[in-house]
Amino acid sequence: MLSADDIAGALSAGAEEKQRLAIVPLPDLARVRQRGGASVDLRLGRWFRSFKQTRTNSVSLVGRDANYAPPPTEMSRTRQHFVPFGDCYVLHPGRFVLGATLEWLRLPAGLSGYVTGKSSLGRHGLVIETAAGIHPLFSGCLTLELANIGEVPLEIYPGMEVCQIFLHRVDPCEAADMGQFSGRRKPTLPLPQGDAVFRKLRDGH
């Protein structure tokens, strides 16, 4: 796992191009080093996507094929919200919303990472999760899953520090897959798709 000094070095202009980590806007490198930890704090962006209250009985998490009814679309299930700096999004108890990091990231082939929430927010009932692993060569804003498991509404503000990213070195792979979520700047909700093995098991083959 990269230390604070390692992270600051990977973010600096002096890092080799193939090993350079990009975070835009650039964090305060002096503060990263001063904290002496092993992570970088990331801020909440201005785009949110909430779920509509619909009459849909359920949503399949393995997708559908030609033999089944088409699944509901992202637009039919969710609403998109833009919250300016200075305003807040109120997340009520038991509710869930998708957000995105303010920062745009690009990982080199030799780095991978994972994101966790901040304990100071979790103690107030705000649980933050994202895709647990961030693959090498990923680029874009990270979609965040925010849930209020507390008992009072919470005000969350674009620009606030909301999560932290930990980074570790991996052996570079020339055929690394950047993933379907690379290049995104807003929170998205694509449906998961069942793989070939699942379809054979489902269909009794």
ZAKE-744862 format. One line per 8 residues: number of its first residue (from 1); for each residue x, y, z of N, C-alpha, C, O. Coordinates in nm, 4 decimals, padded with zeros to 6 digits. Atoms other than C-alpha are relative to their C-alpha. Example, Ala and Ser with C-alpha at 12.3 -4.5 7.8 and 13.67 -1.06 7.14 Angstrom:
<sekols>
1	00.0890,-00.1190,00.0000,01.2300,-00.4500,00.7800,00.0900,00.1200,00.0000,00.1936,00.1181,00.0665  -00.0820,-00.1190,-00.0060,01.3670,-00.1060,00.7140,-00.0770,00.1090,00.0730,-00.0261,00.2198,00.0899
</sekols>
This chain:
<sekols>
1	00.0844,-00.1194,00.0000,00.0000,00.0000,00.0000,00.0875,00.1237,00.0000,00.1908,00.1266,00.0670  -00.0788,-00.1215,00.0094,00.1266,00.3472,-00.0834,-00.0145,00.0846,00.1265,-00.1243,00.1020,00.1793  00.0015,-00.0927,-00.1122,00.2235,00.5764,00.2024,-00.0365,00.1392,-00.0488,-00.0504,00.1622,-00.1689  00.0318,-00.1378,00.0369,00.1399,00.9456,00.2100,00.1086,00.0580,-00.0902,00.0781,00.1267,-00.1876  -00.1092,-00.0502,00.0836,00.4846,01.0262,00.0683,-00.0043,-00.0626,-00.1391,00.0197,00.0056,-00.2387  00.0094,00.0672,00.1298,00.4399,00.7654,-00.2077,-00.1115,00.0609,-00.0852,-00.0941,00.0827,-00.2051  00.1140,-00.0573,00.0725,00.0993,00.9111,-00.3023,00.0357,00.1389,-00.0519,00.0091,00.1718,-00.1675  -00.0390,-00.1342,00.0418,00.2343,01.2648,-00.3099,00.1004,-00.0063,-00.1148,00.0950,00.0751,-00.2071
9	-00.0968,00.0153,00.1068,00.5236,01.1457,-00.5254,-00.0643,-00.0409,-00.1308,-00.0259,00.0082,-00.2370  00.0686,00.0452,00.1211,00.2914,00.9685,-00.7707,-00.0834,00.1110,-00.0619,-00.1089,00.1099,-00.1824  00.0808,-00.1116,00.0493,00.0840,01.2877,-00.7997,00.0849,00.1158,-00.0518,00.0338,00.2030,-00.1220  -00.0844,-00.1132,00.0332,00.3801,01.5187,-00.8515,00.0358,00.0016,-00.1478,00.0331,-00.1014,-00.2152  -00.0354,-00.0146,00.1413,00.4844,01.6524,-01.1890,00.1283,-00.0736,-00.0342,00.1543,-00.1017,-00.1512  -00.1258,00.0682,00.0254,00.8191,01.4791,-01.1477,-00.0118,-00.1497,-00.0172,00.0859,-00.2158,-00.0522  00.0176,00.1447,00.0142,00.6706,01.1295,-01.1549,00.0073,-00.0402,-00.1467,-00.0331,00.0354,-00.2350  -00.0047,00.0499,00.1365,00.7352,00.9181,-01.4635,-00.1419,-00.0124,-00.0553,-00.2344,-00.0468,00.0182
17	00.1324,-00.0022,00.0614,00.4436,00.9357,-01.7087,-00.0755,-00.1305,00.0218,-00.1947,-00.1289,00.0527  00.0666,00.1297,-00.0120,00.3706,00.5615,-01.6911,-00.0407,-00.0311,00.1437,-00.1248,-00.1181,00.1664  00.0300,00.0263,-00.1401,00.3584,00.5739,-01.3102,-00.0767,00.1145,00.0657,-00.1036,00.1115,00.1858  00.0615,-00.1186,-00.0588,00.1850,00.9085,-01.2660,-00.1476,-00.0218,00.0297,-00.2234,-00.0702,-00.0544  00.1396,00.0005,-00.0433,-00.1406,00.9223,-01.0732,-00.0567,00.1391,-00.0227,00.0068,00.2383,00.0131  00.0630,-00.1300,00.0250,-00.3780,01.1999,-01.1795,-00.1272,00.0124,00.0828,-00.2136,-00.0751,00.0786  00.1229,-00.0364,-00.0711,-00.6389,01.3566,-00.9513,-00.0238,00.1477,-00.0272,00.0598,00.2316,00.0063  00.0321,-00.1378,00.0380,-00.8088,01.6741,-01.0772,-00.1347,00.0385,00.0617,-00.2348,-00.0289,00.0372
25	-00.1109,-00.0872,-00.0351,-00.8368,01.9097,-00.8990,00.1023,-00.0694,00.0896,00.0684,-00.1607,00.1649  -00.1095,00.0618,-00.0735,-00.5003,01.8224,-00.7448,-00.0147,00.0247,00.1497,-00.0345,00.1387,00.1915  00.0047,-00.0205,-00.1453,-00.5102,01.7618,-00.3677,00.1195,00.0820,00.0474,00.2195,00.0945,-00.0233  -00.1095,-00.0736,-00.0629,-00.2926,01.9724,-00.1388,00.1057,-00.1019,00.0424,00.0878,-00.1731,00.1412  -00.1011,00.1030,-00.0267,00.0254,01.7606,-00.1453,00.0654,00.0192,00.1359,00.1019,-00.0786,00.2012  -00.0575,-00.0248,-00.1325,00.1636,01.9288,00.1663,-00.0906,-00.0576,00.1082,-00.0429,-00.1129,00.2072  00.0944,00.0549,-00.0992,-00.1525,01.8297,00.3539,00.0007,-00.1519,-00.0029,-00.0077,-00.2160,00.1019  -00.0074,00.1460,00.0108,-00.1343,01.4727,00.2192,00.1193,-00.0518,00.0801,00.1072,-00.1488,00.1550
33	-00.1203,00.0430,-00.0727,00.2207,01.4433,00.3558,-00.0132,00.0266,00.1496,00.0304,-00.0544,00.2314  00.0121,-00.0380,-00.1409,00.1349,01.6219,00.6824,-00.0857,-00.0988,00.0773,-00.0582,-00.1286,00.1936  00.0885,00.0957,-00.0680,-00.1434,01.3767,00.7625,00.0733,-00.1290,00.0302,00.0437,-00.1957,00.1294  -00.0810,00.1188,-00.0254,00.1075,01.0927,00.7325,-00.0748,-00.1309,-00.0088,-00.0258,-00.2322,00.0412  00.0772,00.1233,00.0107,-00.1615,00.8364,00.6515,00.0351,-00.0766,-00.1258,00.1486,-00.0725,-00.1735  -00.0216,00.0790,00.1214,-00.2033,00.6113,00.3517,-00.1168,00.0168,-00.0957,-00.1520,-00.0760,-00.1685  00.1172,-00.0227,00.0853,-00.4972,00.7691,00.1708,-00.0071,00.1460,-00.0409,00.0641,00.2313,00.0120  00.0303,-00.1365,00.0432,-00.6232,01.0779,-00.0098,-00.1497,00.0215,00.0144,-00.2289,-00.0621,-00.0290
41	00.1421,-00.0315,-00.0125,-00.9540,01.2415,00.0772,-00.0548,00.0483,-00.1337,00.0126,00.1207,-00.2069  00.0693,-00.0439,00.1212,-01.2003,01.2934,-00.2087,-00.1283,00.0722,00.0400,-00.1864,00.0456,00.1452  00.1147,-00.0846,-00.0312,-01.4864,01.5424,-00.2242,-00.1240,-00.0415,-00.0792,-00.1144,-00.1062,-00.1835  00.1273,00.0310,00.0637,-01.8520,01.5080,-00.3158,-00.0256,00.0969,-00.1148,-00.0089,00.2179,-00.0997  00.0317,-00.0825,00.1152,-01.9500,01.6334,-00.6609,-00.1410,00.0565,00.0067,-00.2072,00.0493,00.1102  00.1285,-00.0720,00.0019,-02.2647,01.8184,-00.7685,-00.1134,-00.0775,-00.0637,-00.2266,-00.0291,-00.0661  00.1038,00.0778,00.0674,-02.4547,01.5432,-00.9518,-00.0444,-00.1161,00.0881,00.0382,-00.1848,00.1481  00.0577,00.1086,-00.0778,-02.6883,01.2974,-00.7788,-00.1039,-00.0715,-00.0855,-00.1613,-00.0134,-00.1776
49	00.1048,00.0763,00.0674,-02.9199,01.0231,-00.9000,-00.0767,-00.0776,00.1065,-00.0214,-00.1655,00.1726  00.0842,00.0637,-00.1018,-03.2091,00.9155,-00.6760,-00.0994,-00.0938,-00.0668,-00.1292,-00.0808,-00.1855  00.0960,00.0973,00.0515,-03.4547,00.6310,-00.7170,-00.1422,00.0541,00.0110,-00.1797,00.1148,00.1114  00.1408,-00.0386,-00.0012,-03.8148,00.7009,-00.8085,-00.0796,-00.1018,00.0808,-00.0464,-00.2202,00.0871  00.0959,00.0896,-00.0641,-04.0965,00.5606,-00.6021,-00.0918,-00.0522,-00.1104,-00.1792,00.0206,-00.1574  00.0768,00.0545,00.1118,-04.2466,00.3297,-00.8656,-00.0822,-00.1193,00.0458,-00.0743,-00.1634,00.1604  00.0789,00.1198,-00.0278,-04.4866,00.0402,-00.8855,00.0704,-00.1260,-00.0501,00.0097,-00.2329,-00.0568  -00.0766,00.1162,00.0439,-04.2139,-00.1896,-01.0142,00.0113,-00.0991,00.1156,00.0563,-00.0641,00.2246
57	-00.0038,00.1009,-00.1061,-04.2398,-00.5122,-00.8176,00.1419,-00.0374,00.0390,00.1721,-00.0543,00.1571  -00.1390,00.0376,-00.0261,-03.8726,-00.6001,-00.8509,00.0830,00.0295,-00.1241,00.0301,00.0494,-00.2334  -00.0941,-00.0225,00.1095,-03.5646,-00.5458,-01.0647,00.1005,-00.1142,-00.0015,00.1654,-00.1410,00.0997  -00.0967,00.1089,00.0125,-03.3542,-00.8349,-01.1900,00.1414,00.0548,00.0034,00.1707,00.1551,-00.0615  -00.1393,-00.0414,-00.0084,-02.9857,-00.8036,-01.1032,00.0907,-00.0848,-00.0880,00.2127,-00.0834,-00.0721  -00.0800,00.0776,00.0957,-02.8751,-01.0398,-01.3796,-00.0412,00.0322,-00.1426,-00.0030,-00.0392,-00.2353  00.0401,-00.0384,00.1340,-03.0339,-00.8625,-01.6756,-00.1036,-00.0938,-00.0581,-00.1502,-00.1854,00.0096  00.0963,00.0833,00.0716,-03.2697,-01.0173,-01.9297,00.0528,-00.0289,-00.1393,00.1395,00.0424,-00.1897
65	-00.0356,00.0264,00.1395,-03.2332,-01.1762,-02.2698,-00.1275,-00.0013,-00.0838,-00.2336,00.0387,-00.0358  00.1128,-00.0095,00.0927,-03.4640,-01.2130,-02.5691,-00.1213,-00.0796,00.0452,-00.2326,-00.0528,00.0000  00.1119,00.0839,-00.0440,-03.6779,-01.4735,-02.3920,-00.0759,00.0593,00.1182,-00.1737,00.0009,00.1649  00.0622,-00.0584,-00.1176,-03.7714,-01.2401,-02.1076,-00.0407,00.1446,-00.0299,00.0060,00.2052,-00.1263  00.0436,-00.1392,00.0182,-03.9425,-00.9036,-02.0719,00.1181,00.0933,00.0200,00.2044,00.0647,00.1030  -00.1120,-00.0935,-00.0148,-03.7055,-00.6060,-02.1103,00.0005,00.0637,00.1386,-00.1058,00.0902,00.1949  -00.0081,-00.0600,-00.1331,-03.5792,-00.4577,-01.7836,-00.0316,00.1482,-00.0055,-00.0239,00.2084,-00.1126  00.0215,-00.1445,-00.0021,-03.6678,-00.1044,-01.6740,00.1314,00.0724,-00.0276,00.2385,00.0222,00.0065
73	-00.1196,-00.0757,00.0336,-03.4246,00.1599,-01.7961,00.0452,00.0850,00.1194,-00.0278,00.1042,00.2166  -00.0522,-00.0886,-00.1038,-03.2044,00.3833,-01.5845,-00.0881,00.1238,00.0151,-00.1155,00.1666,00.1272  00.0813,-00.1208,-00.0053,-03.4179,00.6852,-01.6747,-00.1375,-00.0255,00.0590,-00.1947,00.0627,00.1230  00.1326,00.0287,-00.0530,-03.7421,00.5104,-01.5836,00.0028,-00.0262,00.1503,-00.1001,-00.0164,00.2172  -00.0098,00.0345,-00.1422,-03.6119,00.4164,-01.2380,00.0557,00.1120,00.0862,00.0371,00.1110,00.2079  -00.0716,-00.0994,-00.0799,-03.4159,00.7254,-01.1333,-00.0234,00.1422,-00.0499,-00.0693,00.1643,-00.1619  00.0012,-00.1421,00.0352,-03.4077,01.1050,-01.1320,00.1411,00.0560,00.0208,00.2117,00.0171,00.1138  -00.1302,-00.0644,-00.0125,-03.0975,01.3163,-01.1859,-00.0162,00.1365,00.0637,-00.1099,00.2098,00.0319
81	00.0060,-00.1278,-00.0704,-03.0283,01.6153,-00.9615,00.1351,00.0701,-00.0108,00.2398,00.0059,-00.0030  -00.1209,-00.0823,-00.0031,-02.7754,01.8984,-00.9869,-00.0115,00.0933,00.1198,-00.1088,00.1675,00.1328  00.0007,-00.0832,-00.1199,-02.6869,02.0704,-00.6593,00.1182,00.0958,-00.0074,00.2327,00.0506,-00.0066  -00.1110,-00.0968,00.0082,-02.4815,02.3938,-00.6821,00.0807,00.0026,00.1295,00.0320,-00.0365,00.2356  -00.0799,-00.0226,-00.1200,-02.1970,02.4659,-00.4435,-00.0727,00.1002,00.0895,-00.1271,00.2001,00.0422  00.0699,-00.0858,-00.0957,-02.3394,02.6233,-00.1289,-00.1359,-00.0531,00.0373,-00.1864,-00.0213,00.1449  00.1268,00.0657,-00.0318,-02.6643,02.4233,-00.1465,00.0273,-00.1417,00.0496,00.1392,-00.1917,00.0382  -00.0179,00.1358,-00.0526,-02.7207,02.0826,00.0099,-00.1044,-00.0939,-00.0589,-00.2082,-00.0506,-00.1089
89	00.0955,00.1058,00.0328,-02.8912,01.7554,-00.0749,-00.0367,-00.0646,00.1332,00.0511,-00.1091,00.2071  00.0454,00.0575,-00.1270,-03.1026,01.6281,00.2159,-00.0295,-00.1478,-00.0211,-00.1168,-00.1848,-00.0996  00.0166,00.1445,00.0093,-03.0742,01.2524,00.2571,-00.0750,-00.0475,00.1236,-00.0233,-00.0409,00.2352  00.0861,00.0371,-00.1122,-03.3577,01.1199,00.4721,00.0312,-00.1411,00.0495,00.0875,-00.2219,-00.0244  -00.0268,00.1338,-00.0554,-03.3359,00.8154,00.7013,-00.0600,-00.1095,-00.0885,-00.1731,-00.0982,-00.1358  00.0453,00.1123,00.0806,-03.3646,00.4899,00.5115,00.0073,00.0229,-00.1493,-00.0325,-00.0641,-00.2268  -00.0063,-00.0312,00.1424,-03.3009,00.6600,00.1770,00.1416,-00.0213,-00.0530,00.2393,-00.0254,00.0218  -00.1235,00.0343,00.0696,-03.0295,00.5912,-00.0777,00.0107,00.0874,-00.1240,-00.0882,00.1078,-00.1943
97	-00.0205,-00.0832,00.1180,-02.8792,00.8136,-00.3468,00.1390,-00.0285,-00.0562,00.2320,-00.0609,00.0176  -00.1296,00.0112,00.0635,-02.5982,00.7868,-00.5995,00.0598,00.1389,-00.0166,-00.0086,00.2321,-00.0587  -00.0727,-00.1234,00.0230,-02.3394,01.0624,-00.6061,00.1252,-00.0302,-00.0800,00.1424,-00.1417,-00.1292  -00.1266,00.0197,00.0696,-02.0010,01.1100,-00.7688,00.1043,00.0883,00.0648,00.0719,00.1898,00.1264  -00.1064,-00.0831,-00.0538,-01.6643,01.2420,-00.6646,00.0139,00.1274,-00.0821,-00.0086,00.1280,-00.2031  -00.0319,-00.1244,00.0705,-01.5812,01.6007,-00.7497,00.1248,-00.0202,-00.0859,00.1360,00.0349,-00.1954  -00.1264,00.0216,00.0688,-01.2368,01.4791,-00.8527,-00.0131,-00.0994,-00.1144,-00.0883,-00.1966,-00.1070  -00.0188,00.0930,00.1111,-01.1565,01.3138,-01.1828,00.1329,-00.0698,00.0235,00.2333,-00.0043,00.0517
105	-00.1202,00.0779,-00.0286,-00.9017,01.0322,-01.1422,00.0459,-00.0763,-00.1232,-00.0345,-00.1133,-00.2087  -00.0562,00.0923,00.0991,-00.6704,00.8409,-01.3721,00.1106,-00.0785,00.0674,00.2086,-00.0209,00.1147  -00.0994,00.0869,-00.0608,-00.4761,00.5428,-01.2394,00.0937,-00.0546,-00.1067,00.0484,-00.0924,-00.2147  -00.0928,00.0621,00.0954,-00.1600,00.4214,-01.4134,-00.0140,-00.1514,00.0036,-00.0861,-00.2061,00.0871  00.0120,00.1461,00.0102,-00.1168,00.0566,-01.5111,00.0517,-00.0717,00.1235,00.0132,-00.1859,00.1488  -00.0594,00.0653,-00.1156,00.0808,-00.0156,-01.1944,-00.0659,00.0318,00.1319,-00.0116,-00.0026,00.2369  00.0696,-00.0329,-00.1242,-00.1716,00.1143,-00.9397,-00.1437,-00.0478,-00.0039,-00.2100,-00.0421,-00.1075  00.1408,00.0315,-00.0196,-00.5032,-00.0123,-00.8097,-00.0412,00.0644,00.1323,00.0444,00.1095,00.2084
113	00.0415,-00.0652,-00.1233,-00.7139,00.1218,-00.5270,-00.1367,-00.0426,00.0463,-00.2065,-00.1170,-00.0225  00.1363,00.0203,-00.0495,-01.0252,00.1064,-00.3140,-00.0409,00.1212,00.0826,00.0430,00.1917,00.1386  00.0550,-00.1187,-00.0651,-01.2511,00.3684,-00.1601,-00.0818,-00.0409,00.1215,-00.1562,-00.1389,00.1174  00.0812,00.0209,-00.1199,-01.4000,00.3815,00.1880,-00.0582,00.1338,00.0449,-00.0089,00.2402,00.0074  00.0574,-00.1210,-00.0570,-01.6204,00.6290,00.3700,00.0847,00.0528,00.1133,00.1806,-00.0113,00.1563  -00.0705,-00.0608,-00.1120,-01.5014,00.8602,00.6433,-00.0742,-00.0329,00.1291,-00.1964,-00.0200,00.1369  00.0627,00.0446,-00.1249,-01.5629,00.7401,00.9981,-00.0776,00.1125,00.0671,-00.1786,00.0869,00.1327  00.0709,-00.1113,-00.0629,-01.6654,01.0896,01.1127,-00.1405,00.0164,-00.0559,-00.2305,00.0615,00.0149
121	00.1330,-00.0054,00.0604,-01.9589,01.0745,00.8681,-00.0805,-00.1253,00.0343,-00.2009,-00.1183,00.0590  00.0677,00.1253,-00.0331,-02.0392,00.7101,00.9365,-00.0600,00.0016,00.1391,-00.1640,-00.0601,00.1622  00.0519,-00.0063,-00.1366,-02.0876,00.7871,01.3050,-00.1280,00.0819,00.0102,-00.1982,00.0775,00.1112  00.1258,-00.0738,00.0056,-02.3706,01.0176,01.2036,-00.1050,-00.0733,-00.0852,-00.2150,-00.0224,-00.1064  00.0966,00.0809,00.0743,-02.5373,00.7446,00.9962,00.0181,00.0015,-00.1496,-00.0580,-00.0641,-00.2206  -00.0212,-00.0060,00.1441,-02.3972,00.8265,00.6504,00.0981,-00.1094,-00.0417,00.2166,-00.1046,-00.0089  -00.0823,00.1101,00.0492,-02.2683,00.5100,00.4875,00.0333,00.0261,-00.1461,-00.0560,00.0523,-00.2267  -00.0452,-00.0305,00.1353,-02.0621,00.5595,00.1719,00.0765,-00.1193,-00.0533,00.1667,-00.1721,00.0118
129	-00.0657,00.1140,00.0634,-01.9577,00.2850,-00.0640,00.0139,00.0300,-00.1476,-00.0565,00.1148,-00.2025  -00.0157,-00.0062,00.1446,-01.8377,00.2515,-00.4184,00.0418,-00.1389,-00.0442,00.0510,-00.2298,00.0383  -00.0565,00.1264,00.0433,-01.7142,-00.0315,-00.6337,00.1260,-00.0197,00.0824,00.2173,00.0627,00.0773  -00.1061,00.0157,-00.0995,-01.4764,-00.1761,-00.3755,00.1385,00.0114,-00.0609,00.2283,00.0688,00.0007  -00.1302,-00.0061,00.0637,-01.1886,-00.2123,-00.6202,-00.0002,00.0930,-00.1195,-00.0937,00.0928,-00.1995  -00.0178,-00.0868,00.1163,-01.0648,00.0476,-00.8678,00.1149,-00.0582,-00.0805,00.2269,-00.0682,-00.0304  -00.0976,00.0708,00.0799,-00.8785,-00.1197,-01.1515,00.1065,00.0932,-00.0576,00.0817,00.2124,-00.0756  -00.1015,-00.0793,00.0701,-00.5523,-00.0015,-01.3079,-00.0566,00.0558,-00.1306,-00.1399,-00.0072,-00.1958
137	00.0376,-00.0713,00.1220,-00.6002,00.2435,-01.5968,-00.1403,00.0589,00.0051,-00.1871,00.1146,-00.0942  00.1308,-00.0656,-00.0121,-00.9394,00.3566,-01.4654,00.0180,00.1506,-00.0156,00.1168,00.2074,00.0310  00.0022,-00.1460,00.0056,-01.0191,00.7169,-01.5521,-00.1449,00.0462,00.0082,-00.2337,-00.0154,-00.0507  00.1344,-00.0538,-00.0132,-01.3220,00.9242,-01.4586,-00.0286,00.0397,00.1434,00.0595,00.0341,00.2292  00.0466,-00.0278,-00.1355,-01.5213,01.0319,-01.1540,-00.0597,-00.1280,00.0579,-00.1237,-00.2050,-00.0137  00.0503,00.1211,-00.0646,-01.6106,00.7606,-00.9041,-00.1457,00.0186,00.0409,-00.1809,00.1186,00.1034  00.1373,-00.0016,-00.0490,-01.9779,00.6844,-00.8496,-00.0004,-00.0466,00.1448,00.0623,-00.1471,00.1784  00.0084,00.0307,-00.1426,-02.0572,00.6799,-00.4769,-00.1422,-00.0395,00.0357,-00.2386,00.0202,-00.0123
145	00.1309,00.0422,-00.0507,-02.3423,00.4979,-00.3064,-00.0141,00.0527,00.1415,00.0605,00.0130,00.2309  00.0185,-00.0648,-00.1297,-02.4702,00.7044,-00.0150,-00.1337,-00.0417,00.0597,-00.2381,-00.0306,-00.0046  00.1212,00.0435,-00.0689,-02.7206,00.5711,00.2370,-00.0023,00.0591,00.1402,00.1004,00.0648,00.2079  00.0189,-00.0510,-00.1353,-02.8593,00.7249,00.5553,-00.0620,-00.1106,00.0844,-00.1811,-00.1398,00.0735  00.0503,00.1072,-00.0871,-02.8887,00.4462,00.8110,-00.0279,00.0532,00.1403,-00.0560,-00.0241,00.2319  00.0291,-00.0608,-00.1283,-02.9381,00.6925,01.0966,-00.1478,00.0294,00.0168,-00.2321,-00.0265,-00.0534  00.1401,-00.0268,-00.0339,-03.2565,00.8374,01.2415,-00.0416,00.1441,-00.0258,-00.1561,00.1807,00.0008  00.0343,-00.1387,00.0312,-03.2416,01.2027,01.1333,00.0478,00.0321,-00.1407,00.1457,-00.0268,-00.1867
153	-00.0472,-00.0402,00.1326,-03.2135,01.3674,00.7898,00.1405,00.0599,00.0076,00.1762,00.1254,00.1055  -00.1367,-00.0488,00.0058,-02.8583,01.4527,00.6879,00.0155,00.0943,-00.1195,-00.0320,00.0646,-00.2290  -00.0308,-00.0941,00.1072,-02.7462,01.7533,00.4825,00.1392,-00.0319,-00.0537,00.2376,-00.0258,00.0201  -00.1297,00.0265,00.0615,-02.4694,01.6608,00.2380,00.0244,00.1065,-00.1063,-00.0657,00.1404,-00.1830  -00.0321,-00.1164,00.0812,-02.2918,01.9357,00.0463,00.1038,-00.0326,-00.1074,00.2058,-00.0945,-00.0769  -00.1050,00.0100,00.1005,-02.1066,01.9332,-00.2854,00.1254,00.0739,00.0463,00.1178,00.1863,00.0960  -00.1257,-00.0590,-00.0429,-01.7412,02.0020,-00.2130,00.0491,-00.0505,00.1334,00.1664,-00.0318,00.1659  -00.0442,00.0511,-00.1295,-01.7346,01.8359,00.1299,00.0840,-00.1259,-00.0199,00.0605,-00.2025,-00.1134
161	-00.0774,00.1233,00.0025,-01.4750,01.5653,00.1960,-00.0906,-00.1131,00.0440,-00.1474,-00.1096,00.1531  00.1033,00.1004,-00.0235,-01.6822,01.2511,00.1780,00.0549,-00.1424,00.0069,-00.0095,-00.2303,00.0641  -00.0557,00.1351,00.0003,-01.4526,00.9494,00.1265,00.1508,00.0086,-00.0161,00.2057,00.1179,-00.0296  -00.1448,00.0037,00.0147,-01.0904,00.8411,00.0971,00.0394,-00.1179,-00.0871,-00.0248,-00.2229,-00.0849  -00.0478,00.1045,00.0888,-00.8967,00.6377,-00.1553,00.1345,-00.0515,00.0501,00.2244,00.0268,00.0806  -00.1246,00.0675,-00.0333,-00.6248,00.3868,-00.0638,00.0551,-00.0607,-00.1288,-00.0211,-00.1094,-00.2123  -00.0621,00.0455,00.1241,-00.3763,00.2837,-00.3326,00.1072,-00.1042,00.0297,00.1751,-00.0981,00.1321  -00.1070,00.0986,-00.0142,-00.1482,-00.0147,-00.3802,00.0535,-00.0360,-00.1373,-00.0161,-00.0230,-00.2381
169	-00.0663,00.0333,00.1258,00.0940,-00.1287,-00.6460,-00.0409,-00.1390,-00.0469,-00.0613,-00.2294,00.0342  00.0279,00.1291,00.0615,00.0136,-00.4130,-00.8846,00.0950,-00.0177,-00.1179,00.1486,00.0799,-00.1705  -00.0803,00.0253,00.1190,00.2094,-00.5797,-01.1624,-00.0771,00.0472,-00.1218,-00.1895,00.0021,-00.1439  00.0722,-00.0511,00.1173,00.1170,-00.3921,-01.4813,-00.0330,-00.1110,-00.0986,00.0442,-00.2052,-00.1165  00.0436,00.0968,00.1014,-00.0739,-00.5875,-01.7439,-00.0324,00.0779,-00.1264,-00.1131,00.1708,-00.1237  00.0209,-00.0739,00.1246,-00.0647,-00.4731,-02.1048,-00.1444,-00.0062,-00.0470,-00.1925,00.0859,-00.1130  00.1380,00.0169,00.0466,-00.4170,-00.6053,-02.1646,-00.1012,00.0412,00.1063,-00.2152,-00.0051,00.1047  00.0903,-00.0406,-00.1079,-00.5673,-00.4362,-01.8575,-00.1278,00.0617,-00.0568,-00.1244,00.1399,-00.1519
177	00.1310,-00.0502,00.0426,-00.9388,-00.3617,-01.8957,-00.0369,00.1187,00.0870,-00.0434,00.1053,00.2092  00.0334,-00.1195,-00.0772,-01.0335,-00.0074,-01.7914,-00.1395,-00.0082,00.0598,-00.1716,00.0693,00.1499  00.1315,00.0183,-00.0590,-01.3886,-00.1258,-01.7203,-00.1065,00.0879,-00.0613,-00.0767,00.1896,-00.1240  00.1108,-00.0710,00.0630,-01.7320,-00.0073,-01.8258,-00.0274,00.1351,00.0640,-00.0990,00.2170,00.0064  00.0301,-00.1253,-00.0685,-01.7334,00.2779,-01.5745,00.1055,00.1068,-00.0245,00.0919,00.2184,00.0255  -00.1008,-00.1013,00.0300,-01.4230,00.4550,-01.7043,-00.0602,00.1116,-00.0838,-00.1486,00.0890,-00.1664  00.0421,-00.1161,00.0784,-01.4760,00.8024,-01.8437,-00.1271,00.0658,00.0476,-00.1684,00.1666,-00.0097  00.1264,-00.0582,-00.0477,-01.7933,00.8734,-01.6458,00.0267,00.1199,00.0899,00.1226,00.1210,00.1670
185	-00.0105,-00.1189,-00.0851,-01.8422,01.2132,-01.4815,-00.1219,00.0174,00.0899,-00.1193,00.0981,00.1829  00.1208,-00.0073,-00.0806,-02.1920,01.1626,-01.3381,-00.0317,-00.1402,00.0525,00.0125,-00.2393,-00.0057  00.0386,00.1326,-00.0503,-02.3384,00.8807,-01.1258,-00.0885,-00.0725,-00.0998,-00.1791,-00.0126,-00.1579  00.0757,00.0798,00.0956,-02.4770,00.5999,-01.3416,-00.0501,-00.1275,00.0664,00.0015,-00.1696,00.1699  00.0610,00.1193,-00.0571,-02.6895,00.2922,-01.2791,-00.0291,-00.1033,-00.1088,-00.1457,-00.1310,-00.1370  00.0255,00.1062,00.0967,-02.6407,00.0254,-01.5463,-00.0421,-00.1277,00.0719,-00.0015,-00.1519,00.1856  00.0421,00.1258,-00.0610,-02.8064,-00.3095,-01.4801,00.1113,-00.1037,-00.0101,00.1750,-00.1153,-00.1147  -00.0954,00.1110,00.0101,-02.5753,-00.6000,-01.3927,-00.0492,-00.1025,-00.1015,-00.1693,-00.1136,-00.1261
193	00.0338,00.1016,00.0986,-02.5667,-00.8778,-01.6508,00.0492,-00.1373,00.0467,00.1625,-00.1514,00.0926  -00.0413,00.1359,-00.0325,-02.5620,-01.2504,-01.5839,00.1007,-00.0510,-00.1014,00.0928,-00.0172,-00.2195  -00.1019,00.0521,00.0910,-02.2645,-01.4347,-01.7309,-00.0473,-00.1305,-00.0627,-00.1562,-00.1789,-00.0316  00.0390,00.1202,00.0745,-02.2699,-01.7417,-01.9555,-00.0254,-00.1178,00.0930,-00.1184,-00.1952,00.0703  00.0190,00.1111,-00.0947,-02.2330,-01.9853,-01.6634,-00.1334,00.0141,00.0713,-00.2065,-00.0839,00.0862  00.1281,-00.0206,-00.0670,-02.5274,-01.8280,-01.4803,-00.1170,-00.0371,-00.0918,-00.2117,-00.1032,-00.0491  00.1111,00.0285,00.0928,-02.7480,-01.8505,-01.7915,-00.0173,-00.1497,-00.0190,-00.1304,-00.1971,-00.0301  00.0114,00.1466,00.0124,-02.6687,-02.2220,-01.8270,-00.0627,-00.0599,00.1239,-00.1460,-00.1500,00.1142
201	00.0582,00.0514,-00.1245,-02.7496,-02.2829,-01.4596,-00.1486,00.0336,00.0075,-00.2301,-00.0493,00.0481  00.1409,-00.0442,-00.0059,-03.0735,-02.0821,-01.4860,-00.0867,-00.0830,-00.0938,-00.1990,-00.1207,-00.0602  00.0788,00.0705,00.1014,-03.1851,-02.2631,-01.7985,00.0095,-00.1509,00.0108,-00.0469,-00.2230,-00.0715  -00.0048,00.1436,-00.0240,-03.0987,-02.6064,-01.6615,00.0893,-00.0777,-00.0930,00.0680,-00.1976,-00.1113  -00.0910,00.0693,00.0903,-02.8179,-02.6893,-01.9054,00.1188,-00.0579,00.0758,00.2062,-00.1201,00.0154
</sekols>
